[in-house]
């Protein structure tokens, strides 16, 4: 028997599994040398806003 996940509605917080998966993806990207992922980890861990600098380097 297979079950399908119901899509979340608007303004609903992600569940714990989704948060763990998102942190894991960010950490994996940072481990592979992604500078934006590393900056995001630092900003999130220090509870600071994250601003992408991509527009400055284009």
PDB file of N, CA, C and O in Angstrom, chain B, residues numbered from 101:
ATOM      1  N   UNK B 101       0.835  -1.163   0.000  1.00  0.00           N
ATOM      2  CA  UNK B 101       0.000   0.000   0.000  1.00  0.00           C
ATOM      3  C   UNK B 101       0.890   1.240   0.000  1.00  0.00           C
ATOM      4  O   UNK B 101       1.744   1.392   0.874  1.00  0.00           O
ATOM      5  N   UNK B 102       0.699   2.102  -0.952  1.00  0.00           N
ATOM      6  CA  UNK B 102       1.496   3.316  -1.016  1.00  0.00           C
ATOM      7  C   UNK B 102       0.646   4.504  -0.575  1.00  0.00           C
ATOM      8  O   UNK B 102      -0.544   4.596  -0.875  1.00  0.00           O
ATOM      9  N   UNK B 103       1.288   5.384   0.129  1.00  0.00           N
ATOM     10  CA  UNK B 103       0.590   6.589   0.561  1.00  0.00           C
ATOM     11  C   UNK B 103       1.236   7.788  -0.108  1.00  0.00           C
ATOM     12  O   UNK B 103       2.448   7.820  -0.319  1.00  0.00           O
ATOM     13  N   UNK B 104       0.430   8.756  -0.432  1.00  0.00           N
ATOM     14  CA  UNK B 104       0.949   9.964  -1.042  1.00  0.00           C
ATOM     15  C   UNK B 104       0.892  11.082  -0.012  1.00  0.00           C
ATOM     16  O   UNK B 104      -0.048  11.177   0.777  1.00  0.00           O
ATOM     17  N   UNK B 105       1.907  11.917  -0.038  1.00  0.00           N
ATOM     18  CA  UNK B 105       1.937  13.035   0.884  1.00  0.00           C
ATOM     19  C   UNK B 105       1.006  14.133   0.382  1.00  0.00           C
ATOM     20  O   UNK B 105       0.994  14.464  -0.803  1.00  0.00           O
ATOM     21  N   UNK B 106       0.239  14.682   1.293  1.00  0.00           N
ATOM     22  CA  UNK B 106      -0.636  15.781   0.930  1.00  0.00           C
ATOM     23  C   UNK B 106       0.195  17.051   0.808  1.00  0.00           C
ATOM     24  O   UNK B 106       1.055  17.312   1.649  1.00  0.00           O
ATOM     25  N   UNK B 107      -0.051  17.838  -0.225  1.00  0.00           N
ATOM     26  CA  UNK B 107       0.683  19.094  -0.336  1.00  0.00           C
ATOM     27  C   UNK B 107       0.279  20.025   0.804  1.00  0.00           C
ATOM     28  O   UNK B 107      -0.883  20.080   1.207  1.00  0.00           O
ATOM     29  N   UNK B 108       1.268  20.750   1.308  1.00  0.00           N
ATOM     30  CA  UNK B 108       0.977  21.677   2.389  1.00  0.00           C
ATOM     31  C   UNK B 108       0.281  22.909   1.833  1.00  0.00           C
ATOM     32  O   UNK B 108       0.550  23.331   0.709  1.00  0.00           O
ATOM     33  N   UNK B 109      -0.604  23.474   2.617  1.00  0.00           N
ATOM     34  CA  UNK B 109      -1.280  24.702   2.222  1.00  0.00           C
ATOM     35  C   UNK B 109      -0.413  25.910   2.506  1.00  0.00           C
ATOM     36  O   UNK B 109       0.695  25.778   3.027  1.00  0.00           O
ATOM     37  N   UNK B 110      -0.904  27.068   2.171  1.00  0.00           N
ATOM     38  CA  UNK B 110      -0.154  28.308   2.402  1.00  0.00           C
ATOM     39  C   UNK B 110      -0.065  28.607   3.895  1.00  0.00           C
ATOM     40  O   UNK B 110      -0.954  28.254   4.670  1.00  0.00           O
ATOM     41  N   UNK B 111       1.018  29.261   4.276  1.00  0.00           N
ATOM     42  CA  UNK B 111       1.237  29.727   5.642  1.00  0.00           C
ATOM     43  C   UNK B 111       1.326  28.597   6.664  1.00  0.00           C
ATOM     44  O   UNK B 111       1.094  28.820   7.852  1.00  0.00           O
ATOM     45  N   UNK B 112       1.651  27.423   6.229  1.00  0.00           N
ATOM     46  CA  UNK B 112       1.799  26.310   7.156  1.00  0.00           C
ATOM     47  C   UNK B 112       3.284  26.042   7.350  1.00  0.00           C
ATOM     48  O   UNK B 112       4.040  25.973   6.381  1.00  0.00           O
ATOM     49  N   UNK B 113       3.696  25.893   8.586  1.00  0.00           N
ATOM     50  CA  UNK B 113       5.113  25.686   8.891  1.00  0.00           C
ATOM     51  C   UNK B 113       5.574  24.311   8.420  1.00  0.00           C
ATOM     52  O   UNK B 113       4.791  23.361   8.416  1.00  0.00           O
ATOM     53  N   UNK B 114       6.836  24.200   8.024  1.00  0.00           N
ATOM     54  CA  UNK B 114       7.358  22.884   7.625  1.00  0.00           C
ATOM     55  C   UNK B 114       7.455  21.975   8.844  1.00  0.00           C
ATOM     56  O   UNK B 114       7.626  22.433   9.974  1.00  0.00           O
ATOM     57  N   UNK B 115       7.340  20.677   8.583  1.00  0.00           N
ATOM     58  CA  UNK B 115       7.442  19.740   9.703  1.00  0.00           C
ATOM     59  C   UNK B 115       8.912  19.452  10.003  1.00  0.00           C
ATOM     60  O   UNK B 115       9.804  19.904   9.285  1.00  0.00           O
ATOM     61  N   UNK B 116       9.148  18.706  11.056  1.00  0.00           N
ATOM     62  CA  UNK B 116      10.514  18.447  11.530  1.00  0.00           C
ATOM     63  C   UNK B 116      11.350  17.714  10.480  1.00  0.00           C
ATOM     64  O   UNK B 116      12.532  18.014  10.314  1.00  0.00           O
ATOM     65  N   UNK B 117      10.758  16.771   9.783  1.00  0.00           N
ATOM     66  CA  UNK B 117      11.476  16.009   8.752  1.00  0.00           C
ATOM     67  C   UNK B 117      11.943  16.924   7.624  1.00  0.00           C
ATOM     68  O   UNK B 117      13.064  16.785   7.134  1.00  0.00           O
ATOM     69  N   UNK B 118      11.089  17.859   7.211  1.00  0.00           N
ATOM     70  CA  UNK B 118      11.468  18.792   6.157  1.00  0.00           C
ATOM     71  C   UNK B 118      12.595  19.719   6.613  1.00  0.00           C
ATOM     72  O   UNK B 118      13.493  20.034   5.832  1.00  0.00           O
ATOM     73  N   UNK B 119      12.551  20.154   7.863  1.00  0.00           N
ATOM     74  CA  UNK B 119      13.613  21.007   8.382  1.00  0.00           C
ATOM     75  C   UNK B 119      14.945  20.272   8.453  1.00  0.00           C
ATOM     76  O   UNK B 119      15.983  20.827   8.094  1.00  0.00           O
ATOM     77  N   UNK B 120      14.918  19.040   8.910  1.00  0.00           N
ATOM     78  CA  UNK B 120      16.152  18.244   8.994  1.00  0.00           C
ATOM     79  C   UNK B 120      16.734  18.029   7.601  1.00  0.00           C
ATOM     80  O   UNK B 120      17.946  18.117   7.407  1.00  0.00           O
ATOM     81  N   UNK B 121      15.863  17.746   6.631  1.00  0.00           N
ATOM     82  CA  UNK B 121      16.330  17.535   5.256  1.00  0.00           C
ATOM     83  C   UNK B 121      16.922  18.820   4.673  1.00  0.00           C
ATOM     84  O   UNK B 121      17.934  18.771   3.974  1.00  0.00           O
ATOM     85  N   UNK B 122      16.302  19.966   4.954  1.00  0.00           N
ATOM     86  CA  UNK B 122      16.810  21.239   4.437  1.00  0.00           C
ATOM     87  C   UNK B 122      18.177  21.567   5.037  1.00  0.00           C
ATOM     88  O   UNK B 122      19.089  21.971   4.316  1.00  0.00           O
ATOM     89  N   UNK B 123      18.325  21.395   6.357  1.00  0.00           N
ATOM     90  CA  UNK B 123      19.626  21.634   6.990  1.00  0.00           C
ATOM     91  C   UNK B 123      20.684  20.700   6.424  1.00  0.00           C
ATOM     92  O   UNK B 123      21.828  21.102   6.217  1.00  0.00           O
ATOM     93  N   UNK B 124      20.303  19.460   6.177  1.00  0.00           N
ATOM     94  CA  UNK B 124      21.247  18.487   5.629  1.00  0.00           C
ATOM     95  C   UNK B 124      21.727  18.911   4.243  1.00  0.00           C
ATOM     96  O   UNK B 124      22.914  18.806   3.934  1.00  0.00           O
ATOM     97  N   UNK B 125      20.798  19.394   3.408  1.00  0.00           N
ATOM     98  CA  UNK B 125      21.177  19.837   2.063  1.00  0.00           C
ATOM     99  C   UNK B 125      22.103  21.047   2.124  1.00  0.00           C
ATOM    100  O   UNK B 125      23.056  21.145   1.351  1.00  0.00           O
ATOM    101  N   UNK B 126      21.819  21.974   3.050  1.00  0.00           N
ATOM    102  CA  UNK B 126      22.677  23.158   3.181  1.00  0.00           C
ATOM    103  C   UNK B 126      24.071  22.750   3.659  1.00  0.00           C
ATOM    104  O   UNK B 126      25.073  23.239   3.138  1.00  0.00           O
ATOM    105  N   UNK B 127      24.139  21.856   4.649  1.00  0.00           N
ATOM    106  CA  UNK B 127      25.440  21.403   5.153  1.00  0.00           C
ATOM    107  C   UNK B 127      26.226  20.660   4.076  1.00  0.00           C
ATOM    108  O   UNK B 127      27.436  20.846   3.950  1.00  0.00           O
ATOM    109  N   UNK B 128      25.540  19.817   3.298  1.00  0.00           N
ATOM    110  CA  UNK B 128      26.217  19.091   2.221  1.00  0.00           C
ATOM    111  C   UNK B 128      26.797  20.057   1.190  1.00  0.00           C
ATOM    112  O   UNK B 128      27.929  19.884   0.738  1.00  0.00           O
ATOM    113  N   UNK B 129      26.019  21.072   0.822  1.00  0.00           N
ATOM    114  CA  UNK B 129      26.507  22.054  -0.146  1.00  0.00           C
ATOM    115  C   UNK B 129      27.702  22.819   0.417  1.00  0.00           C
ATOM    116  O   UNK B 129      28.667  23.080  -0.301  1.00  0.00           O
ATOM    117  N   UNK B 130      27.642  23.177   1.690  1.00  0.00           N
ATOM    118  CA  UNK B 130      28.767  23.890   2.315  1.00  0.00           C
ATOM    119  C   UNK B 130      30.003  22.999   2.370  1.00  0.00           C
ATOM    120  O   UNK B 130      31.118  23.473   2.153  1.00  0.00           O
ATOM    121  N   UNK B 131      29.815  21.714   2.660  1.00  0.00           N
ATOM    122  CA  UNK B 131      30.944  20.780   2.693  1.00  0.00           C
ATOM    123  C   UNK B 131      31.593  20.625   1.327  1.00  0.00           C
ATOM    124  O   UNK B 131      32.788  20.344   1.228  1.00  0.00           O
ATOM    125  N   UNK B 132      30.798  20.809   0.264  1.00  0.00           N
ATOM    126  CA  UNK B 132      31.340  20.681  -1.088  1.00  0.00           C
ATOM    127  C   UNK B 132      31.979  21.972  -1.580  1.00  0.00           C
ATOM    128  O   UNK B 132      32.448  22.038  -2.717  1.00  0.00           O
ATOM    129  N   UNK B 133      32.002  23.015  -0.722  1.00  0.00           N
ATOM    130  CA  UNK B 133      32.689  24.248  -1.074  1.00  0.00           C
ATOM    131  C   UNK B 133      31.811  25.383  -1.541  1.00  0.00           C
ATOM    132  O   UNK B 133      32.321  26.382  -2.050  1.00  0.00           O
ATOM    133  N   UNK B 134      30.516  25.261  -1.387  1.00  0.00           N
ATOM    134  CA  UNK B 134      29.619  26.334  -1.812  1.00  0.00           C
ATOM    135  C   UNK B 134      29.718  27.500  -0.835  1.00  0.00           C
ATOM    136  O   UNK B 134      29.387  27.370   0.344  1.00  0.00           O
ATOM    137  N   UNK B 135      30.177  28.638  -1.343  1.00  0.00           N
ATOM    138  CA  UNK B 135      30.320  29.819  -0.494  1.00  0.00           C
ATOM    139  C   UNK B 135      28.963  30.350  -0.031  1.00  0.00           C
ATOM    140  O   UNK B 135      28.826  30.684   1.145  1.00  0.00           O
ATOM    141  N   UNK B 136      27.941  30.443  -0.913  1.00  0.00           N
ATOM    142  CA  UNK B 136      26.629  30.902  -0.431  1.00  0.00           C
ATOM    143  C   UNK B 136      26.039  29.973   0.637  1.00  0.00           C
ATOM    144  O   UNK B 136      25.402  30.443   1.580  1.00  0.00           O
ATOM    145  N   UNK B 137      26.246  28.669   0.496  1.00  0.00           N
ATOM    146  CA  UNK B 137      25.741  27.738   1.503  1.00  0.00           C
ATOM    147  C   UNK B 137      26.467  27.926   2.829  1.00  0.00           C
ATOM    148  O   UNK B 137      25.847  27.855   3.890  1.00  0.00           O
ATOM    149  N   UNK B 138      27.757  28.160   2.778  1.00  0.00           N
ATOM    150  CA  UNK B 138      28.516  28.421   3.998  1.00  0.00           C
ATOM    151  C   UNK B 138      28.053  29.714   4.661  1.00  0.00           C
ATOM    152  O   UNK B 138      27.894  29.774   5.880  1.00  0.00           O
ATOM    153  N   UNK B 139      27.838  30.746   3.851  1.00  0.00           N
ATOM    154  CA  UNK B 139      27.364  32.015   4.388  1.00  0.00           C
ATOM    155  C   UNK B 139      25.971  31.863   4.993  1.00  0.00           C
ATOM    156  O   UNK B 139      25.668  32.456   6.028  1.00  0.00           O
ATOM    157  N   UNK B 140      25.137  31.073   4.348  1.00  0.00           N
ATOM    158  CA  UNK B 140      23.792  30.834   4.876  1.00  0.00           C
ATOM    159  C   UNK B 140      23.851  30.104   6.206  1.00  0.00           C
ATOM    160  O   UNK B 140      23.110  30.441   7.129  1.00  0.00           O
ATOM    161  N   UNK B 141      24.722  29.107   6.319  1.00  0.00           N
ATOM    162  CA  UNK B 141      24.872  28.402   7.600  1.00  0.00           C
ATOM    163  C   UNK B 141      25.313  29.346   8.704  1.00  0.00           C
ATOM    164  O   UNK B 141      24.793  29.289   9.819  1.00  0.00           O
ATOM    165  N   UNK B 142      26.269  30.212   8.400  1.00  0.00           N
ATOM    166  CA  UNK B 142      26.746  31.155   9.403  1.00  0.00           C
ATOM    167  C   UNK B 142      25.617  32.113   9.793  1.00  0.00           C
ATOM    168  O   UNK B 142      25.394  32.366  10.977  1.00  0.00           O
ATOM    169  N   UNK B 143      24.910  32.642   8.797  1.00  0.00           N
ATOM    170  CA  UNK B 143      23.828  33.588   9.080  1.00  0.00           C
ATOM    171  C   UNK B 143      22.718  32.924   9.899  1.00  0.00           C
ATOM    172  O   UNK B 143      22.203  33.528  10.840  1.00  0.00           O
ATOM    173  N   UNK B 144      22.355  31.714   9.557  1.00  0.00           N
ATOM    174  CA  UNK B 144      21.299  31.027  10.294  1.00  0.00           C
ATOM    175  C   UNK B 144      21.734  30.684  11.711  1.00  0.00           C
ATOM    176  O   UNK B 144      20.946  30.800  12.649  1.00  0.00           O
ATOM    177  N   UNK B 145      22.982  30.262  11.869  1.00  0.00           N
ATOM    178  CA  UNK B 145      23.440  29.882  13.204  1.00  0.00           C
ATOM    179  C   UNK B 145      23.584  31.091  14.124  1.00  0.00           C
ATOM    180  O   UNK B 145      23.455  30.960  15.341  1.00  0.00           O
ATOM    181  N   UNK B 146      23.851  32.267  13.552  1.00  0.00           N
ATOM    182  CA  UNK B 146      23.978  33.478  14.354  1.00  0.00           C
ATOM    183  C   UNK B 146      22.702  34.302  14.370  1.00  0.00           C
ATOM    184  O   UNK B 146      22.679  35.399  14.926  1.00  0.00           O
ATOM    185  N   UNK B 147      21.636  33.782  13.763  1.00  0.00           N
ATOM    186  CA  UNK B 147      20.338  34.451  13.712  1.00  0.00           C
ATOM    187  C   UNK B 147      20.450  35.839  13.074  1.00  0.00           C
ATOM    188  O   UNK B 147      19.864  36.807  13.559  1.00  0.00           O
ATOM    189  N   UNK B 148      21.207  35.917  11.990  1.00  0.00           N
ATOM    190  CA  UNK B 148      21.401  37.156  11.249  1.00  0.00           C
ATOM    191  C   UNK B 148      20.694  37.041   9.902  1.00  0.00           C
ATOM    192  O   UNK B 148      20.488  35.932   9.408  1.00  0.00           O
ATOM    193  N   UNK B 149      20.322  38.165   9.304  1.00  0.00           N
ATOM    194  CA  UNK B 149      19.696  38.096   7.967  1.00  0.00           C
ATOM    195  C   UNK B 149      20.726  37.694   6.914  1.00  0.00           C
ATOM    196  O   UNK B 149      21.901  38.051   7.011  1.00  0.00           O
ATOM    197  N   UNK B 150      20.279  36.963   5.929  1.00  0.00           N
ATOM    198  CA  UNK B 150      21.151  36.525   4.841  1.00  0.00           C
ATOM    199  C   UNK B 150      20.771  37.298   3.591  1.00  0.00           C
ATOM    200  O   UNK B 150      19.613  37.283   3.173  1.00  0.00           O
ATOM    201  N   UNK B 151      21.740  37.970   2.996  1.00  0.00           N
ATOM    202  CA  UNK B 151      21.520  38.720   1.774  1.00  0.00           C
ATOM    203  C   UNK B 151      22.423  38.116   0.711  1.00  0.00           C
ATOM    204  O   UNK B 151      23.635  38.019   0.897  1.00  0.00           O
ATOM    205  N   UNK B 152      21.833  37.716  -0.393  1.00  0.00           N
ATOM    206  CA  UNK B 152      22.621  37.137  -1.471  1.00  0.00           C
ATOM    207  C   UNK B 152      23.425  38.227  -2.151  1.00  0.00           C
ATOM    208  O   UNK B 152      22.908  39.307  -2.434  1.00  0.00           O
ATOM    209  N   UNK B 153      24.687  37.942  -2.410  1.00  0.00           N
ATOM    210  CA  UNK B 153      25.571  38.898  -3.073  1.00  0.00           C
ATOM    211  C   UNK B 153      25.676  38.612  -4.562  1.00  0.00           C
ATOM    212  O   UNK B 153      26.539  39.165  -5.244  1.00  0.00           O
ATOM    213  N   UNK B 154      24.814  37.765  -5.062  1.00  0.00           N
ATOM    214  CA  UNK B 154      24.898  37.357  -6.456  1.00  0.00           C
ATOM    215  C   UNK B 154      24.794  38.544  -7.403  1.00  0.00           C
ATOM    216  O   UNK B 154      25.484  38.587  -8.422  1.00  0.00           O
ATOM    217  N   UNK B 155      23.939  39.508  -7.076  1.00  0.00           N
ATOM    218  CA  UNK B 155      23.773  40.651  -7.974  1.00  0.00           C
ATOM    219  C   UNK B 155      25.028  41.512  -8.063  1.00  0.00           C
ATOM    220  O   UNK B 155      25.203  42.244  -9.037  1.00  0.00           O
ATOM    221  N   UNK B 156      25.906  41.438  -7.062  1.00  0.00           N
ATOM    222  CA  UNK B 156      27.126  42.211  -7.086  1.00  0.00           C
ATOM    223  C   UNK B 156      28.202  41.593  -7.978  1.00  0.00           C
ATOM    224  O   UNK B 156      29.106  42.298  -8.425  1.00  0.00           O
ATOM    225  N   UNK B 157      28.122  40.306  -8.240  1.00  0.00           N
ATOM    226  CA  UNK B 157      29.144  39.602  -8.988  1.00  0.00           C
ATOM    227  C   UNK B 157      28.733  39.235 -10.396  1.00  0.00           C
ATOM    228  O   UNK B 157      29.462  38.513 -11.077  1.00  0.00           O
ATOM    229  N   UNK B 158      27.599  39.705 -10.848  1.00  0.00           N
ATOM    230  CA  UNK B 158      27.119  39.366 -12.196  1.00  0.00           C
ATOM    231  C   UNK B 158      27.620  40.369 -13.188  1.00  0.00           C
ATOM    232  O   UNK B 158      27.327  40.260 -14.378  1.00  0.00           O
TER     233      UNK B 158
END
